[in-house]
Amino acid sequence: MDTEHAYRYKAFISYSHRDQKWAGWLHRAIETYRVPKHLVGQQTSMGTIPARTAPVFRDRDELASATDLGTKLREALEGSACLLVICSPASAASHWVNEEILSFKRLGRADRIFALIVGGEPYASGMPGREREECFPPALRFQLDEQGNLGDTPAEPIAADARAGKDGKTNAQIKLLAGMLGLGFDALRQREQQRRQRRLAIVAACSMAGMVLATGLATMAVIARNEAERQRVRAEKEAETARKVSSFMVGLFRVADPSEARGKAITAREILEAGGRRIDTELRGEPAVQADLMDTIGTVYAGLGLYDDATGMLEEALAKRRSLPVVDPRVVANNQVQLANVLTEKAQIADAEKLYRDAIATLEVEPEAAEPLSRALAGLAEVYYKAGRYADAEPVLMRVLGLRRGLLPAGHADIAEAMEELGLNQWDQGNLERAEELLRESLSMRSAALGNEPHPDVAAHLLNLALLLKDLKQYDDAEALFREAMQMNHALYGDVHPDIASGLNNLGTLFRARGDLAQAEDNFRRAADMQRQLLGPGHPDVALALSNLSVLLFDEGKLDDAIATQREALAIRAKVLGKKHVDTANSMAILGRWLAEAGPTAEAEALAREALALLTKLREPGHDDVAMAEIGLAQVLEMTPALDEALAMATSGTAKMKALYGDEDWIVIYGSCVQGSVLTAMGRFAEAEKRLKPGYETLAKSEGAGPAYVRRARRDLVALYEKWGREDLALTYRQEAPTAAPGS
């Protein structure tokens, strides 16, 4: 074995681009790992243990400008000490992953190949009826023969299993690192556990030092003797605080005069504003009571969608709690979580993440704090979801599920909720079959736990499963679940309620997916009208319904109506959520595209550029929001002299979509059509035809593409042939068009 070979890379990651997110996680996990100092320099079967396991080769990062992919890949394989194969049904079917494994084995390094299972099932190819679940490529399942070709002798690949219920991501990472370093898994795992225990020991030591200083080196016996008295005094103070809070809130709502009400949301806000003023004047000198009331009022503000008001109240509450003579860490942590919840809604992702992490750090060392810890972790997972960091959210949600299983009896509704969230995370990561399994199992558990009577959590769960089945194109089953959820909500809330409006909105998305645009429009309009009635005209949920309606109107060819409706949605979002919110940026991007459809304007370009700049900051680099914003900017710029930039944007956005969804997804095909349209504007007609002709013909048969996108692709293909002077072909495709809708 060439243990002393000087390799350029510590490892080469082989993966299907459908597993790009896993590759990104693994790349970061391996390159940022620091080998424990006492192990560095030791000799193992893999050579001398280094201080770092970097650099790691990952072709998407390393070969952005490569002209000879084959040569570069061979050089990288030859220069890599190990091969890490991300195993899933997509990689098992990938020709290139198989070739990379074969090439590495032919270098005589079969014992340096380590597999990471992220989906599917090992050796499923030998299980009748489950062949498509196979996750090991053929080159991994079999050994080479004497001629260096793939034989029929089974191999026994070394594999770590990151799937739920198996090793999990953390242990899988440690297994891979142990293999790369030539160490036993237990040795490295114990080292990681020792690190964590040492951190906890430091925290405990610091706490003890503070206690000793605070008591003037008092003996432990005195501390124990005084503990009961402290607890009694604390309980009395808490009871008095609770009494004062209750009295204040009752008095606050008693003074509200119903005859002066001008709508529920406005009246509630007036009451809360009055309460905020009274806290400062009537409770001066009672900082603990003030903090509790500010926390309560801030939470109510958040429920009304008044996030700026909520932020101010919760920040002031947190500051007061920290300034109290005796600071209760658990109460501070709870306040941090409440504030982080609001900042998450405002898309202040970095600030929210820091607060959640601070709260988690506190609660992890507090006794009997598993329940609030699980809530803080759930909030952190939501931050990752908002940021598009779905792979990062998965282990956090697994921990939430583990904590609740340890706290609660089997089958408890809160365990079902955690399992549902994990299922939604699998959906976010594109693992739709696994998501369906988790959502169905958690729905069964939740229904059993909550009984046969209608329950809001069961209704919400039914809606989530229905939406997933819609994405799986199981439309009949999805509609049945939608209607079951709606019936349950009607029984719970009557005919006018936010959840009824949400159900109408979701049902509209199903009708749109089915191509029933008239039914979809009716549902979206009813949802928007009901939310205006319930929440007032300026609520974020109203903006969501309007944005959905705008997209539907665009599909129907009602361009002017689509533009006006999206303007209304954008105005609400900019006012309530701020201009630096993801939803605001997405509204900008959509409005920019709609305006470009009506004709080139400076406003369309300004909106498209601002939206892309915001989303680039707010989202991960490969997020589909960023990709769609790039494609949208390309559509705007193709009508300007900036054609080189337009082509670069269209190419970049399409590549991101392809990495996320594969070659055959309709949005990837559409991105290719936008590239073709830009090439037409550049006079590169033959290149444009290669994208536009097959692109249009594929979109026309696609179930997922909205009619507006099909019309656009057909229009661009006709424009190509007209500019190219091929009127016969232009006429052929022009005649395929249905009767033109307004604005099409």
N, C-alpha and C positions, 0 to 999 in steps of 0.2 A: 504494500500500500504506500502511496506517495504522501506520507504524513508530513514531510518537511517541504513540500512544494510551496512556493510563494504564490498564493492565489491573489488575483486582483479583487475578487468579490468573496465575501463570506458565504453568500448564497445567491442562487438564481431562483426567482419565483416564476413558476409556470402556471398559467391560469387562462380560462376562457374569459373574454371581455364581459360576458354576462355576470361574472363574479368580480367585477372591478372593485366594488366596495370592500369585499373581503381581502382582495389583494392590497388595497390601500391600507386597511387596518393592519395586516400582517407585516407589510413593509415598515410602517411606523413602529410596530411593536418590537420587531427584531432590531431595527437600526438604533432605537433609543434605549435598548436594554444595556445596563451596566453590569458587567460580570462581577460578582463578589470578590473583594480584593484578595482574600485568602486562597482563592482558586486560580488567580492569574499566574501564569508561568508554569503551572503543573502540566505534566505530559500525560496525554491520553491517546487512545487509538486514533483520534482525529488530529493529533499534533499538539502543539503548544497552545494552551488556553490563552486567548487574547483578553485585553481589558474591555474591548467593545466588539459587538457582533455586527459591525458596519465596515464597509458599505454592502448593501444588498442590491442586486440587479433586478430591475423590473422594467420590461421592455417599453411600456408606455411612457415612463419617465425618461429612460436613457436614450431612446432611439427617435426622438422627435424630429431630428434633422437627418436621420440616416438615409442614404440613397441605396445601399445594398443591404437589405434586411437580412437575407440569408447569411451573408458573411459576418455581419455584426453579431447576429445571434450565435453563430458557431463560436466566434471569438469569446463572447460572454460566457457561453457554456463551458468552454475549455478553461476560462479564467475563474471559474466558480468552485469553491470548495464543496458546496452542497447544492442539491436541487430540492426545492420545496414545491410540492405540487398541491394546488388547491383543487380538491376533488368534489365534483357535483355532477349531476346528469349533463350539464352543459359542457364541462371539461371532458367528460367521458366520450362525448360525441365530437370533440374538437380534434381535427386533423393535426393542428399545429402543436397542441399540448402533447399529443401522442408522439409526434416527431421529436419534440424536445426531450422527452423521456428516453426514447430510443437512442438519440445522439449522446445523451449523458451516460447511458449504460455502455455504449460502445467505447467510451473513454475508460472503461474499467472501474467505474465508480458506482455500481449498482447499490453498494452498501452505504452510500452517502445520499440516498434519495429518501425523503421524508414526506409523508402525505398528511394533508390537513383536510378532514372530511367536513364539509359545510352544508351538504344536502344530499338527498338520494339515499341509496343503500349499497354498501359494498357487496360485490358478487351477486347483485340482483339479476345479472344477465343469465344466471343459471337457475333462476326461479321462474317457472312458467307463469305468464301473465304479469310479471313485474319487471320485465327486461328493460323498460324505459327508465326505471329508477336507478339503474347502474351508475355508480359515481366514480369507479376506478377505470381509467383509460386502459385499453388492451395492453399497452406497453408496461403498465404497472402490474397487471394481473399475471403476466407470464414472463419467464426467463428467456434470455437469448440463447440460440443454439451455437454450435462451434463456429459457424460461419458468420456470426454476428447478426443473424436475422431472428425475428420473433418466433419462438418455438411454442410448443404446447405443454411445457412443464410449468405447473402453477408456481407463481412467486408468492412470497409472504411479505408484502410491503409493510414497512414500519409506519403506523398511522396514529395521529392524534385526532380526536373526534370532538369538534366544537359544537355539535348539535345539542339542542335542548335535551336534558336528561342523560347526556353522555359526559364527556370530560368537562364541557363548558369551555368558554374562550380562554379563561385564565390558565386552567390546567393544560389546555391544548397548547397554548403558547409556551408554557414551561416544558412540556414534553418535546416540542420541536427544538427549543434551545438546548435541552439536555442532550438530544441526539446530535446536534451540531457541534457541541463541545465535547462529546464523548463521555458524558457523565450519566449516572443513574438518575431517573426522574425523581426518586424520593430525596436524594441529596439536594437537588436544586429546589424542590418544593419546600423542604424543611428550612432551607436558607431564606426563602421568601417569607415563610411564617415567622422565622426569627426576626427578620426586619420589622414586621408588623408588631410583634410582641415588644421589640425594643422601643418602638415609637410609643406604644401604650405605656410602657414602663417609664419613659421620660415624662409623659403627661402626668402619670401618677406621682412621680417624684416631685415635679413642679408643684402639683397641688399640695402635697405634703409639706413642701418647704414653705409655701404660702400660709398654710395652716399653722405651722410652727411659729412663723414670724408674727402672725396675727394674734396668737395667744400668748406671746411672750415666753415661748419654750415651756408651755404648760404640759403637764403629764397627760398621758392617754386616759388615765382614770378620771381626771377632771373633765376631759372632753366628753367621755361617756356619761358621766353624771349629769352634765348640763344639756345633753342632747334632747332628753325628753322635754325639758322646760322650753328649749328653743322651738321644738315642734309645736308645743301647745301655744306659745305666743304667736308663732307663724300662722297657725290655723285660725286663731282669733283675728289676726290682721286680715287674712284672706276673706274670712266671713264678713268682716266689717266692710272691706273693699267691695265685695259682691253686693252687700246691702246698698251701699251708696251708688254703685253702678245701676242696680235695678231701679232705685228710687229716681235717679236722674233720667233714665230712659222712659219710665212711666210718665214722669212730669213733662218730658220733652214732647211726647206724642199727645198728651192731654191738651196741650195748649194749641195744637193744630186745629184751625177752624175749617171744617169741611165746606162751609159756604163760600170760602175763598179759593177752593181747589180749582185748578185750571188744567187738569190731566194728572194721572197718577204719578208719572215719572217726575213731572215738574214739582208737584206738591211734596213728594218724598225728598227731592233735592232741597227745597226750601226748609223743610224740617231739619235736615242734616246740617245745612249751613247755620241755622239758628243754634243747633246743638254745639257746633264747633265754636261759635262765639261764646256760648255760656260756659264751656269748659274752661276757657281762659279766665273768666271773671268770677264764676261762682265756686270753682274748685281750686283756686290758687292756694298753694301750700299743701295740696294733696296729689303729688306727682304720680303715685301708684294708681290712684283712681283715674287721673287724667289719661294715663297711658292705656289703661283698659278701655276707656271710652273711645279714645282715638282709634284704637285697634278695631273696635266694634264698628264705628262709623266709617272707617276706611274700608272695611270689608263690605259694608252695605253700598258704599259708593261704587266699589268694583262690580257688585252685582247689577248695578244700573248702567254699567258701561262707562262710568265717569272716571276713567283711569287716572287722569292727572290729579283730580281731587283725592282719589284713593291713595295715590302715591304720596302726596303731601302729608296726609293724616298718618299713614303707616310709618313714614320716615320720622315724623315727630314723635310718634309713640315709641319707636325703637330707641331714639335718642334719650327720651325720658327714662326708659327702662334701664338703659346702660348707666344713667347718672344716679340711680337710686343707691342709698347707703348699702343695701344688701341686694346683690344682683342674682336673680334666679336664672341659671343658664338655660333651663328648659323653656322658660317663658320667653326669654330673648330669642332662642332658636325658633320657637313657634312664630314670633313676630317676624323674624327673618323670612320664614317660609311664606307667610301671608304677603309680605312685600314682594318677594320673588315671584309669587303667583301673578301679581299685577304687572310687574316688569316684563314677565313672559308675554302677557297679552299685549304689552306695548312694544314687543320685539326688541327690548333692550337685553339682548341675549347674554352678553358678557357680564353685565351687572347682575342679572338674575342667577346665572350659573355660580358666580362668586358667593352670593347669599345662600344658595342651596348648599354649596360645598361647606361654607362656614357652619351652617346649621347641622349638617351631617356630621362634621368633625366634632361638634359639641355633643350631639346625641349618641354618637358611637361610644363615648366613654361615660355617659350618664347611666346609672343603674335603672333597669326596668323601663327603658325608653324605646323598645322595639317598635311600638305602634307609631309614635311621632316620627321615628326614624324612617319607617316605611313610607309615611306621607312625604317626607322631605325627598327621599329617593324617587318617589313617583313624580314629584315636581321636577327633579333634575332630568328624568327621562323625558318629560314633556318639553323641556328646554332643548334637549337633543333632537326631539321630533321637529320642533319649530325651526331648528337650524338645518334640518335635513340630514342630521348625523344619526341615521337609523341604526347602523351597526354599533355605534357607541351606546345607544339607548338599550340595546338588547341585554347586556349583562346586568345593567341597573334594574331592568324589569324582572330579570330572573331572581335578583336578590330580593326585590319586593315580594315576589311570589314565595320565596323561601322563608322570609320573615313571617309572612301571614300564615303559612302552613305551620310554622312553629308556635304561633300565638293562638291560633283558632282551631276549633274542631273540624275534622274532615267534612268537606261539602259546604262550608260556610260561604255566604254570599260574597264576602270580601275576598276570599280566595278566588272565587269565580271572576270577580272584577279584575284581579291581578292577572289571571289567565287570559281574560279577554284583551287586556292591554298588550300582553305578549303576542296574542294572535294578531292584533292590529299592527304591531311592530313587524311581524313576519310579512304581513300584507305590504307594508311600506318598503320592505326589502325585496319584494317581488316573489316571495315564497308563498304563492297563493294557495296551493294545496295544503301546506302546513298551516297556514292561517285559517283555512276553513275547518281543519281538524280541531284547532284550539278554540275557535269561536263556537263551534257546535258543542264541544265538550263543556265549555264554560257556560253556555246557554242552558244546557241540560242541568248543570249543577245549580245555577242561579235560580232556575224555575222551581227545582225541587226545594231549595232553601227558603224561597219566598212564598211558596204555596200557589194555589190555583187562582186567587183573586188578582185582578189587574194590578201591576206594579210598575212605576216609572222606569226602574232599572231594567226590568225585563223588556219593556217597550223599546228602550234605547238600544239594548243588546240585539233585539230583532232587527232594528234598523241597520245596525252595523253589519250584521250577517247578510241582510238584503243587499246592501251596497257592494259587499264583496262578491256575492253571487252575480250581481250586475256586471262587475268587471270580468267574471268568469263566463259571461254571456249565458248564464242560466236564467234567462229573463222571466220565464213563467214562475219558477220557484222564488225568484227575487220579488216579483209583484205580489205573490201570495203572502210573503213575509212583511212587505211594506203595508199591505192592507190589514194584516193581523195587528201590526204595531199601531196603525192609525186607529183601528177599532178600540184597542186597549186605551189609547190616549184620549179618545172621545169619552170613554167610560170614566176615566180619571178626572178629566178637566172640562168636559163640555165641548162646545163647538169652536170656541175662541180661546186660544192659549198659545204661548210661544212654541210648545212642543208640537201642537197641531200645525202651526206654520212651518216648522222645521220638517215635519213629515210631508207636507205638500211640496216643499222645495226638493226633498229627496225623491219623491215620486216623479217630479218633473225631470230629474236627471235620468230616471229609468225610461220614461217616454222618449226623451231625446236620444238615448242610446238605441232605442228600438226604431227610431226614425219617425215617430209620431209627433211631429213638431207642434201641431195645433194643440194637442193634449198637454204637451210640455209647457207651452206658453201659458195656457190657462192655469196650470198649477203654479208656475213661477209668479204670475201676476197675483193670484190669490194669496200666496205666501207673503209677497211684498206688502200687499194692502193690509193683511192681518198684523204683520209686524209693525207697520206704521201706527196702526190703531193701538197696539199694546205697548209699544216701546217709545213712541214718538218718532218724528221724522229723521232724527239724527243719530240713531243707534247703529253700531257696527253690523248687527244681524240684518238690518234693513239694507245696508250697503251690499252684503253678501247676496241677498236675494236679487237685488237690482243688477249686480254684476253677472249673475247666472242668467237673468232675463236678457241682458245685453248680448251675451254670447248666443243665446237661442235666437234672438232677433236677427243677428248677423247670419246665422245658419239659414234663416228664412229669406234672406235677401233684403231685409228691411234695414238698410244701412243707416239712414238718417235717424230712425228710432233707436238703433243700436248705439249710435254715437251719443245721442241725448241721454240715454239711460246710463251708459257708462260714465258720462260726465257727472251725473247725479251721484253715482256710487263713489266716484273719486272725491267729490266735494265732501261727502260725509266722512270718508276715511281720512282725508287730509286734516279735517277739523278735529275729529275725535281721536284718531290713532296717531296723528302727526305725519309729517312728510317722510320720515325715515322708517316707516313701518313696512314690512313685507307686503301686506295687503294693499297698501297705498301704492307701492312700487309696481305691483302686478296690475293694478287698475291703470296706472300710467302707461305701462307697456301695451295693454289691450287697447286703450284709447288711441295710442300712437298708431297701432296697426290699422284700426278702423278709419282714422283720419287719412292715412296713406291710401287706403282703398278708394276714398273719395277724391283723391288727387294730392300731389305733392304740396306740402305746406311747411313753413318754418315751425309751426306748433307741433306737427307730427314728429319732426326730427328732434326737436327739443325734448319732447316727452319720452321718445324712445331712448335717447341718450341718457337722460336723467334716470329712467327706470333701470337701465342696464348698470349704471354706476352704483345705484343703491343696492340692487340685488347682488352685485359682485361683492359688496361689503357685508351684506346680511346673510348670504347663503354660502354653502360650501362651493368650491370652484366648479365641481361637476354636477351641480344641482340642476334639475330640469327647468326650474324657473329662470336660471341664468341662461340655459341653452335656448329657451323660447324667447327670451329678451334679445339674444343675439340674432336669432332668425328674424324677429320682428324689426330690429334695426336694419338688417339687410334689406327687408322689403321696403323700408322707407328710403334708404340710400340708393336703391337701384334706379330711382327716378331723379337722381342728382349726379353731378360730375364725380362723386366719390365712389366710383365703381370698384376700385381695388379694395377699399375698406368694406364695401358691401359684400364682395365675394369672400373676404376673410371672415367676416361675421357669419355668413351663411355656412361656410365650411366648418368653422369652430362649433357653432350651435348644433349642426347635424352630427358632428363627431361625438359631442357630449351625449346627445340623444341615443346614438348608436351604442355607445358604451353602456348606457343605462338599460336600453330596451331591446337591443339586437337589431339585425339588419332588416327584419320584416315588419316592424311596427309601423303603423301608418304615419306617425309623426316624423319618423326618420325618412320615410319616402317623401313626405311633404317638404322636409328640409332640403332634400336633394332637388326637388322641383324649384325651390327658391334659388338654389345655386344655378339651376338651368336658366331661370328668368334673368338673373344677373349676367350670366354669360351671353344671353341674347342681347342685352343692352350694350355689352362690350363688343358685339359683332362676331363672337366666337360661336357660330351657328351649329357646326357639327358637334362640338362639345355639349352645347345646350341641348341638342336633340337627344343625346345619349342619356340625359337625365330626365327631360320633360316627357318624352314619349312613353317610356316604360313606367315612369312615375305616375302620369295621369291614368294610364290603363290599369295600374295596380290600385290607385286610390278609388277609381270608379267602381271597383269590385269589393272594396274594403268595407267591413261592417263598422269599423270604429271611426272612420273619417267623417266629419260633418259635411253636409252638402256644400257649404260655403268653400271649404278647402278643395273639394272636387271641382267646383266651378272655377275657382282661381287657377288650378292646375290646367284645366282645359283652356281657359282664356289665355294663359301664358303660352301654351302650345300653339294655339292659333296665331298669336302675335309673333312667335318665332317663324312660322312658315310664311306669314305675310312679309316680314322684314327680309326673309331669305329669298323672297321672290318665288315661292312654291305655292302659288295660289290654289292649285288643285288639292293639295293636302290641307291647306287652311280651310278650304270649303268643306272638306270631308269632316273635319273635327268641329267646324262651326255648326254643321247640320246635326251633330250629335246632341247639341245643347237643347234642354227643355225650354219652354217659353220663359223668357228672361223675367226674373223677379225684379222689383224695384231696387235699384242700387246695386244690382249684380254686375 
